[in-house]
Structures are given as structure tokens and as C-alpha cells.
């Protein structure tokens, strides 16, 4: 013990020597960090400027009134276009169906792979990430015959815009998988399940009342991402001729660009608030959730 | 103290005894039942993702009558319009991936220097998520409001600064315009993808390098650079596929013709008229799948290497 103490005292001497020299190095460091700080601020201003400018221009454009005045008339006018209101409602309905469908499909499957068939985990992961390698426009080409068939054979439901939820669930899989997976990794799901089962809970109860509450952060993130994705989806709905929010915004752009910019900005702000809330209130879960590849 | 050792060996014993008494048959049966629970998921993905992909792949090799043909695919290499659309898409994707990766990496660096749980970071990440992933048509309109014929910057230059720059807004509707808007959504995507790697770059390494007499430059050249290189390269590939497969922005901006490949698919899709070319759209789609799959496979390989340093 004493030897170690001596050793550390001995080691302290060169350290002390370095300490004398330090002010020089620290000065260099400070100069460097001042340089870094100004570089950092310059980058923030320039790149941020580029990112913010079009958003600012949207705000400016959509609030133009008569004779150079400012007015919110374009925002008020949103509700005077019935197809815009319909588009918003349609997209929100699709979003709700997508969220529930996605959770129903993904959550039990993911829990099951962790608890019972870990060997299949990689397969499920691969299938969930697969949509990243297949562009949305390619999915449209391949799925159009399936939709034509559904439209002809499934009655009113087959032709409803709600059927878009089927594809949206596929599109959201990569993001939802990552969000839920990062939550599942933070809790020992297998042990939780075993404990619940050994106390006599059936599988539905184990999943719904024991595991789901423990991964609610990931479930929340996945749901929010699904909502944002559905509200922003254009490619598939436009090519399959469904009038969702984005399609309506696009069509409106030709008639009344001021109102369509107003709707766009409102939708972007809405999506921002949603994502900011996950970043803020579901940390950890939200962190990885917003990662990777868009679906534009 | 005595309780735990007794229970501990006992529990593996009982679990081992369970399947043993049940016999190998029931164990295999239970295993099969476990796999059965995954059927809904696989059926769903099979029907709505694998089947459409198969329809595309098979359609690319068949005529409208269902006979085998290579005409659709050879068209990809012989039809000037399609060749040029593929080339332009690839060019656009490479250019905007590089520009977006550099600007996004710089922005990520500027953001990561701040407090990891700070407001700035959370706001930037949320905003990046929106701009990178849910833009599409709305971003096209944002640029029309900025650089369009009645856009903010156009009016500013024309009426207030009286400079003859950017006053002819038609550039926005061309490939140049697409490149500018694409770069706009590449930057936030780069930030989202690259931020975790920058987080993995530890302050201790920087201190170790400088205490050994290394300058800031030598740190980036021999420590930071090599560590970040795989993630940067991976992100570059991801950005490439992102721009390559983008459709919404281009559809909303480009008014004349179909200069890029996603617009070509859409126009083939919307007007399936020319006799004998019914499945050309599927061939183009298959071409896209092949290009994107190659790039994404490379991405996955690089990512595996890059993830070593990500905390």
C-alpha cells in the first residue's frame, strides 16, 4: 500500500512539471477555442441561414396583404377551400389507421422475437429496413395492380383513401423499427415476460400490461414519426390518385399559391412541434428514432 | 447469502428438465409454434412489399401479354431519353450528396460542440427531421416563395437592390433548381446521420493528442479524420440514394418534360399507352432497385465498420 502511495507521489512530480508549463498550452488552447468558436458561429449562421431562409420566405409570402401590408388572410382562407379541409381530414384518418396498424403489426412481433425466437430477430430487422432500399416510386409501380384488384373486389373499402395506410405502414417500418428497438434494448424484455408469465399472466396481458408500458417511449416516437410521414406523403397518394393533404397542397399551388404556401408552412410547423416534443419528452427513445432516410 | 446459491443452480436445473421430460418432439413443436406467431408480420410484408417488388421484377422481363422479353431492359441502355434521365439522376444525386454531406457535417460539428441536452441541439434535430423527411412538395413551395418569380429574394434583388441577379426565376424549374432544393434537404439528413458519429469522437482523444504535442490539424488528420471517415462515406452513400429516389420535390418543381428518372417512371406510369412498351416503367423501376440496393449494401458494410466508434 505504501509503495503504491510513494509511486503515485513520484508520478506526481512530472505532472507538477507539466503543470508549470501549462499556461502556455492553455493559452494556445484558448486561442484555438476562440478560433473554433468563431468558426462554429460562422457555420451556424451560414448553413442555418440557408436552411431558415426558405422558411422565412414562406412566412413572408403567405402573409402578404394588399399594397405591401401584412395579413393573415391566406391562413383564414385555408378553411374556405373544402378540398383542403377534406385533404387534411383524409390524411389525419390515414394517419390514425397507419399508427394503429403499425403498432399492431410491429410491437407484438418485435417482443415475440426478443422473448421467444431471437434467431428471427435479424430477419425481422432486415424486412423492416428493406423499404429503405426500395424507393417509394418503385413500390407504387408494383403495388398499383394490387390496388386495382382491391378497388374492384373489396367494395367501398377497396377504393377508399384509407387503404393508403397499408403502404404507409410499410414506409414507416424502418423508422418505427428503430424507435421501438432502441426502447426494447433499454429494458430486459425477456426477464419481464418470464416474470409476468410465471405469475400467471397470459400473453396478451404480458404484452399489453407489462411490456408495452416499459417501452412506451419508443412506441410514442414510432407513432409520432408515422403521423409525420403520413402527413408528408405525396408520391404514392398522387400516383394512385388519392386526394391527401400533399396532393391537395400541390393542386392548390396552381390556383392559389399564397394559400398553398400557408398550408405548407402550417404543416411543417405542426410536424416540427411533434418531433420536438419527442426529442424533449422521450429522450433516448427519440434520439435514434429520427434517424436515416426520408421517404420523399 | 446461503439462499441464493441454492436457488441459483436449481433454476437452470428445472428449466433444463422441462424440455427434457417433454421430449424432443414437443420441444420442436413448441419451437414451430413460436415461429407461427411471426406469420402475420411476414405475410403482411410479403403482400405489400415483397409482392410489389416481385411484380416489378417479373414485369420488367415480360411483355403485356406475359411473354418473356428483354426488350424492356435493353431500352434502358438504348433509349436516349432514359439513358439521359438515369445519367442526370445519378449526377444530381452525386452532386447534392457531396454538397449536403460537407455542409451537413460542418453543421453537425457546430451543433455537437454545444450542450448535448441543450435547447439548440434538440431544436436542430427536430427541425432536421422535419426538413429531411417530410418536406417533398412543401419544400418545393418554400423555394418558390424564396426564388420564384414572386419570391422574397427575387423581389428583393429586382425592386430594392436593382441587381440583375436571380431575377429570372426560371432557373428554379430546371436541374439547377432541383440541385439547390435537393441540397437543402440533404443537409439536415446528413446532420441526423452524422451526429452520433461526432458524439463518439471523445474529448479525451483530443486531449491525448494535444498533450503529446499534436496540433488541431494533426488531430484531425491522424485521429479524428480516420475515425470519422467510414461514417462520412456511409452517410454520403445514404444521401446518394436519398436524392436518387426522391420524387415529390421534382414533381412539384419541374414543369416541362421528365429530366430525371423518377419523373420518367411517373410519366410511364400515368400514360401507359405506347403499344409494346407497357412494361418499360417496370424495367426502369427494376434499374432503380438495382442501383439503390448496391449502394445500400455498401452502406450497410461501411456502417458496420463505422459503428465501432459510435457510443
Interface residues (C-beta under 8 A of the other chain):
Chain A: X25 X29 X32 X36 X40 X41 X43 X44 X47 X48 X50 X51 X53 X54 X55 X56 X57 X58 X60 X61 X62 X105 X106 X108 X109 X112 X113 X116 X117 X120 X124 X127 X130 X131 X132 X133 X134 X135 X136 X137 X138 X139 X140 X141 X142 X143 X144 X145 X146 X166 X167 X169 X170 X173 X228 X229 X231 X232 X234 X235 X238 X239 X246 X249 X250 X253 X257 X260 X261 X264 X265 X267 X268 X271 X272 X275 X276 X278 X279 X280 X283 X288 X290 X291 X292 X293 X294 X295 X296
Chain B: X34 X35 X37 X38 X40 X41 X42 X44 X45 X47 X48 X49 X51 X52 X53 X54 X55 X56 X59 X103 X106 X107 X109 X110 X111 X113 X117 X122 X123 X125 X126 X127 X128 X129 X130 X131 X132 X133 X134 X135 X136 X137 X138 X139 X141 X142 X143 X144 X145 X146 X150 X151 X152 X153 X184 X185 X187 X188 X189 X192 X193 X196 X210 X216 X238 X241 X242 X244 X245 X246 X247 X248 X249 X251 X252 X262 X265 X266 X269 X270 X281 X282 X285 X288 X289 X292 X293 X296
